[in-house]
Amino acid sequence: MKTNPTQPAPPKAEANRYVLQLFVAGQTPKSVHAINNIKKICEENLQGRYELEVIDLYQQPQLAQGDQIIAVPTLIKKLPLPLRRIIGDLSNTERVLVGLDIRNEA
Amino acid sequence: MTKPKSTPKAKPAAKSKPAPKAKPAAKPRPQLPKAPTGIQGLDEITGGGLPKGRPTLVCGGAGCGKTLLAMEFLVRGAMQYDEPGVFMSFEETAADLTQNFASFGFDLNDLVARKKMALDFVRIERSEIEATGEYNLEGLFIRLGQAIDAVGAKRVALDTVESLFSGLPNPLILRAELRRLFLWLKDKGVTAIVTGDHGEVTLTRQGLEEYISDCVIVLDHRVRDQVTSRRLRVVKYRGSTHGTNEYPFLIDADGISVLPVTSLGLQHIASNERVPTGVARLDAMLGGAGYYRGSSVLISGTAGTGKSSLAAHFAEAACRRGERVIYFAFEESASQIIRNTLSIGIDLEPWVRKGLLQFQASRPTFAGLELHLATIHSKINTFKPQVVIVDSLKDFVIGGNENEVKSMIMRLVDFLKTNQITGLFTSLTPSASSLEQTDVGMSSLIDTWLLLRDIESGGERNRGMYILKSRGMAHSNQIREFLLTDHGAELRDVYVGPEGVLSGSARLTQEAQKQAALMIRDQEVELRRIELERKRTTLEAQIAVLRAEFAVQEIASVKIIGQEKAEEAQLAQGRVDMGLSRKEDATASKRKSGPK
């Protein structure tokens, strides 16, 4: 699991780190679920070269407009480009990896 | 941070259930509270505005004015009713919106700066989005909630919420979330407009009407005979009566105006005031005073019989009285009318410059009937004229829409009458059809109907005019010849002879003949008079002769009598003398003298 993505990753890994933001609304079970999911995926695939910021929109509602958040949970891949939004509780690991450009479309 | 957080969240989560309960509790009030839209006409149709504190669905096809309606509702709310608003756009950016609505005179930047309005553009890029499981729209709720709190919004517009369906996966979740959104809006007590695109089977593409059922307004932009017209219909309005018809509406420089142009019933007050027609002899024909103020006048006739000229006369006469006139021209441009009427001695231009006369020239095909009617209404409402001229109605009849034209004219006539405006319409009658049949069968709507016709005789074509009807006044039943001279229209008597109605040169001939006949008669009378005089003189002479003869005879007779008396006396004397001479006795002489 770890080796597969790291092999195409090294050139990227040096150039770009992964900058991820996860927007949730409150500590609902779904939020907690999503946070756990992304943390697991990052640890397994992007160990050491990612930044993950979890933002609770109830705490910082003004960010919803700036980052064009409609649905929650939303995971935004700010870097590397292109920008991607991954909506949902991130339970489908395959789709998350595709969304993060870690794995090519299966 | 905690405060803004708790406000948006606490409400939707906690009250999404009690919300529907809270509303019915507020319902039993006699009158449903309403939020006035400030849009001309819409408040009349809805009986005061949109349902306050509830969402209203506005749906319709592309380009039918949904966004404008929503925006105008917010802007007017912010400016006129002190109800700030939030406009959440899913289609246009805030910058685009600002620019687009600047042309309607809505300064969105200013409203935003004064915290009267918040604009939020929700961008959904399908290509950026990857779905990985269940989600909800809490982000949207938070954004909206924050914007509402920031300006203290009482009004919200969501334009077009259906864009979410193309951007986000899993429609089932979306539907559930939208339902929750509308309940949440209700719960927040904001009056909301939600727009939706026209669907094929349902009112909106995504069937939003299932969730928003308090008030549904459908906008329509339809094409008929290559002419479009915009219409608005209130499909449902819970807890309130509303106008149910399709009402035409206009989008012009001031935004939307809806015109509830149905017949308002026959409630108008009839004026006794008379308005001169501008042609003195026509006034004389119309009971000596002209039309009634506020009546409807139809001038119909075949081509080139002077309908527009009569209309121009009336317009000029009204301007001279200081009244305001709108001339809706559908055949000629304003300058053409001015030029043409100048040739018959009517100068309209000074009145245009004075602002008493306004021309509204357009081709009938320029817009649909309803739009024309709406335009006429709006022009009349702004200009407030006393006289309205429509030249000509015939132009509206395109294809087989006579019934529609009739209903349009009926509404126009009702509108004019209600406002005590005298309406003068011209209508072209095709030469083939009966003269008294107008194309639109509008006789029943018309108070005074002048018919102009051409009279063909003796190789000439002349104009004739008569009054077909004129309600409420004694009017002439005679045909007049109608002349267009360089000093205006003139009416002349016509002659009805064995060959029919005489006009033009035939009339002139007839006039000459009449003149000659008159002269001959005069001469004959003179002759008779002289003859009589002569007879009298003769008779008098004869009388004198007879009298003279009589006098002579009388003298002669007197003379004879005298002679005879003298003779008798002489005889008597002779006898006495004889007695004396014969020595008769005295007694005898006495006896003799006794009988003497």
Interface residues (C-beta under 8 A of the other chain):
Chain A: F23 A25 G26 K30 A34 L57 Y58 Q59 Q60 P61 Q62 A64 Q65 Q68 I69 I70 A71 V72 P73 T74 P82 L83 R84 R85 I86 I87 G88 D89 L90 S91 N92 R95 V96 V98 G99
Chain B: M1 T2 P4 K5 S6 P8 K9 D120 V122 R123 I124 E125 E128 I129 E130 A131 T132 G133 E134 Y135 N136 L137 E138 G139 L140 I142 R143 G145 Q146 A147 L164 L168 P169
